[in-house]
Every structure is written in C-alpha cells, then in structure tokens.
Amino acid sequence: MAHTKIVVSGDVVEVYKYEKSIHFKILSGRRKAIKRQHKRSFVIRPDNIRRRSKAFVRLVRANLTGTSAPALLTLTCADVVGIERGYDYLADFWKMLRRCGVKYEKYIGVVEFQRRGAIHFHIMVWGINQYIKNERSSRQIQNIWQRGFVDCLQTDGSEKLAYYVAKYMRKSMSDSRLFGKDAYFASRTVVRPMSLSSSLYRD
C-alpha cells in the first residue's frame, strides 16, 4: 500500500510518495526517559531544524499569494531582557498599533538574539505599507515601539523573503533561551498551508 502526501502553500504544490504508510510509534518507558534527557540537555537534531524551517517557509509562502507585499519590521529591545518579557513588549506593541489607528492584516515573525543578548524580532507585517512610506519622517512606528530601535523595509513579496527570515529562525533554534518556545510566531489571521494525504492500494 503506497502513501501519498500533498502540501499546498501559495503557488507551490509538493507531492511526496512513500512505499509504506506513515505511522506513529508508541514510545516505551526507556525511550521516553531518553527523550526527556534530550530535552534537558537542549539538543535539537538537524532534521528537526530542517523540518521546522520547511514548515516556516511554507507558512510564509501561503501568505505571499493574492495579497499585497508585506513590510519587514525589525524591532530591537534596547535592554537585555528575558524572552518572556520580550514577548510582553511585543504584545503591547500590537495593542498600541491598533489604538493609534495603524491597522495591520496579519504578521509572521521570528526571534533572534544579538551577541550582547538583546532581542531582535524580525516580523513580516501585511497591511501597513502606507505607514512604512512615511516612517522616516513621522517615526510613528518607532514611537509606538518605545522599547528600543525599529528598522522598516518595504519588500517586493518575493519567495526569497521566506528563506531570508528563516535563516534567523535556524540560528536561534539552538539557543537555550528559546527552550520550550515556538520557533516562530504568527497572528491568527494568517493563511495556513493545506496538507492532504491518502493511501493508494497497488495491484
């Protein structure tokens, strides 16, 4: 029995065919203990990094089709703070954007740590192009962030953007400060890739 998996993200359709059906194994007590030990030592296997990176690229690609190109924001924390505090700052940023009338459609972002330990948020944001054009003179987004520095860039919506931001995610995945945290984050309004699977019997 052959197994076929199809993943649709944006204009790209990926087709995978397997000789055997995909199945899940039930871990024994010893294997569960080994898995917990890996978590304590914060070891991330290269294949897991590739898998998460591929999932991120698919997510971005699914949102680059049929919409305006996103802006790329880099929000830097001036102070060295923990990741939880950094996410609190980010949550406040989204709230203040809405209060100030800056309406965004959706966002997808990753975390990066500077050498000194400060947090960078690299975020693709859709629907704020008009504000990006005037940011150099108005400094509206900078004033809303208030936690450090802001860099704004209007992109062309190319698929290369997904790979560009993904490299920051891969860099941070081996950092213990992200232990137990998602490799990337996104708003609830993003479009998710479609995944279909079927088992085909052969003669």
Long-range contacts (C-beta under 8 A, 24 or more apart in sequence): 1-199, 1-200, 1-201, 1-202, 2-199, 2-200, 2-201, 2-202, 3-197, 3-198, 3-199, 3-200, 4-197, 4-198, 4-199, 4-200, 5-195, 5-196, 5-197, 6-195, 6-196, 6-197, 7-58, 7-193, 7-194, 7-195, 7-196, 8-62, 8-193, 8-194, 8-195, 8-196, 9-57, 9-58, 9-59, 9-61, 9-62, 9-193, 9-194, 10-61, 10-62, 10-63, 10-64, 10-65, 10-159, 11-61, 11-65, 12-58, 12-61, 21-199, 22-197, 39-179, 42-174, 42-176, 42-179, 44-173, 44-174, 49-170, 49-173, 49-174, 52-169, 52-173, 52-183, 52-184, 53-166, 53-169, 53-170, 56-110, 56-162, 56-165, 56-166, 56-169, 56-183, 56-184, 57-162, 57-163, 57-166, 58-193, 59-108, 59-184, 59-186, 59-190, 59-192, 59-193, 60-108, 60-124, 60-161, 60-162, 60-165, 60-166, 61-159, 61-162, 61-193, 62-190, 62-191, 62-192, 62-193, 63-106, 63-108, 63-124, 63-126, 63-190, 63-191, 64-157, 64-158, 64-159, 64-161, 64-162, 67-105, 67-126, 67-157, 68-126, 68-127, 68-129, 68-157, 69-129, 69-154, 69-155, 69-156, 69-157, 70-107, 70-124, 70-125, 70-126, 70-155, 70-157, 70-161, 71-124, 71-125, 71-126, 71-128, 71-129, 71-132, 71-152, 71-153, 71-154, 71-155, 72-122, 72-123, 72-124, 72-125, 72-152, 72-153, 72-154, 72-155, 72-161, 72-165, 73-121, 73-122, 73-123, 73-124, 73-125, 73-141, 73-150, 73-151, 73-152, 73-153, 74-120, 74-121, 74-122, 74-123, 74-150, 74-151, 75-120, 75-121, 75-123, 75-145, 75-147, 75-148, 75-149, 75-150, 76-114, 76-118, 76-119, 76-120, 76-121, 76-148, 76-149, 76-150, 76-151, 77-118, 77-119, 77-120, 77-147, 77-148, 78-118, 78-147, 78-148, 78-149, 79-118, 79-147, 79-148, 80-116, 80-117, 80-118, 81-118, 81-119, 82-177, 83-111, 83-119, 83-177, 83-178, 83-181, 86-111, 86-119, 86-121, 89-147, 90-121, 93-144, 93-145, 93-147, 96-144, 97-141, 97-144, 100-140, 100-144, 102-128, 102-131, 102-140, 102-141, 102-144, 103-127, 103-128, 104-128, 105-189, 106-186, 106-187, 106-189, 106-190, 107-186, 107-187, 107-190, 108-165, 108-184, 108-185, 108-186, 108-187, 108-190, 109-165, 109-184, 109-185, 109-186, 110-165, 110-166, 110-168, 110-169, 110-172, 110-183, 110-184, 110-185, 111-168, 111-169, 111-172, 111-178, 111-181, 112-168, 112-171, 112-172, 113-172, 113-175, 113-177, 118-148, 120-168, 122-165, 122-168, 124-155, 124-161, 124-165, 129-154
